[in-house]
Amino acid sequence: MARVTQIEPATDFRPTGEERHADKQTDATPVDDHPGHQRNTMRPHVIARRHRVLAGGGDSWRIFGAVAICLAITLLLNTRSFVLIAEEQPDSWVRPVLLTGAHGLNTIASAVRLDRMNAWIDDALHRRDDAPRFGSVATNRPAATLAPPTVRDAPADTRTAPALEPTNRTAATAATPLGPPLPPTPMLRAVTTANPLRVYVAGDSFATWMGYDFADYAKRDDLITSLLDFKISSGLARPDYFDWPARLTQEMADNPSPEAVVWFAGANDYVDMRTGTGSLTRGTSEWLTEYRKRAATVMEIVGRGGGQMYWVGQPIMRDKARSNVAADINTVVQAEAASRPWVHYIDTWPMFTDTSGNYAAFLPNASGELVRVRQEEGIHLTRSATTWVSDRVYAVMRHDYNFPQ
């Protein structure tokens, strides 16, 4: 029987000539004397190694296939989310293609009832896309035992806001009246810890942290109850994606309804708008006229529901073109707010400019420390900067309703 010598890498062992000859015989000798088997049985260790390589490749493909199947099942179980993602895409040729595929998959999933699992999970977790609701108003709520602390003010700002006239466009025309005139605004009621103010914070992702701030004010001061209702990537330009007038109508018809509505949205409206007669290019005078009408509609919905509205204006943007459209939006919104006494416009533009009136990513806080106020993309506010705006809105609200000190 041939002897096989195993060589360990750590040793200096060298085989003798006889051992080398024995190894050579081992490689060349067939396992039987049949000539037809000799070619296939040469170097069995090489063949075995090839088999192992092929087997490893097969394992990789099996793993890839299993992952692909899992992803396909996950997609079929979440086709509604796929539809929402497609609806969120910009208005281009890609969007209808994605929507066609998403709606097709959603139809298939619904037909074979694959969407039931998500519905069961949502029911179990009480997840809905309905408007949030206030609970019944307490009539004998105990008074707070601690005096409310003073509201934190945003850093003092003595700078002048840049002119908010449309930069290179004709001014938008006045909006068409939306029904009969509203009655004069009544005196705002007294707010107490026994009868707190119902505050509804709504808008896009800008409203998220603001809603958290108002929840903090509610816990701290015991003078408000707050609800947060936000939809990422939403605004007034794309009601096909999310219909804010319909949502606000639903909210203002609730019982009890919000008494103060804080609205913070608009950054996602840097898009063309569709109307019944076609598409309007963003920033044009026709686009601004349509946007002004939509803003007026939202204000009217809140006013007819008996609420006060705190419309938070858009901050300056880093991108010049986007900043121009934001300024134009602010212009038409301010014009509509000026004719409605229940709408309070909160100007954030000068809060986030430098001493020359330009975009600023860092600004000093109340202690003089330089802090980042804008996120990396140059659009969204940071968490601390949002609190500056929230504090300002809350201070105006406290003044309007004459909150107890």
Secondary structure, 3 states (H helix, E strand, C coil): CCCCCCCCCCCCCCCCHHHHHHHHHHHHCCCCCCHHHHCCCCCHHHHHHHHHHHHHHHHHHHHHHHHHHHHHHHHHHCHHHHHHHHHCCCCCCHHHHHHHHHHHHHHHHHHCCCCHHHHHHHHHHCCCCCCCCCCCCCCCCCCCCCCCCCCCCCCCCCCCCCCCCCCCCCCCCCCCCCCCCCCCCCCCCCCCCCCCEEEEEEECCHHHHHHHHHHHHHHHHCCEEEEEEECCCCCCCCCCCCCHHHHHHHHHCCCCCCCEEEEECCHHHCCCEEECCEEECCCCHHHHHHHHHHHHHHHHHHHHCCCEEEEECCCCCCCHHHHHHHHHHHHHHHHHHHCCCCEEEECCHHHHECCCCCECCEEECCCCCEEECECCCCCCECHHHHHHHHHHHHHHHHHHCCCCC
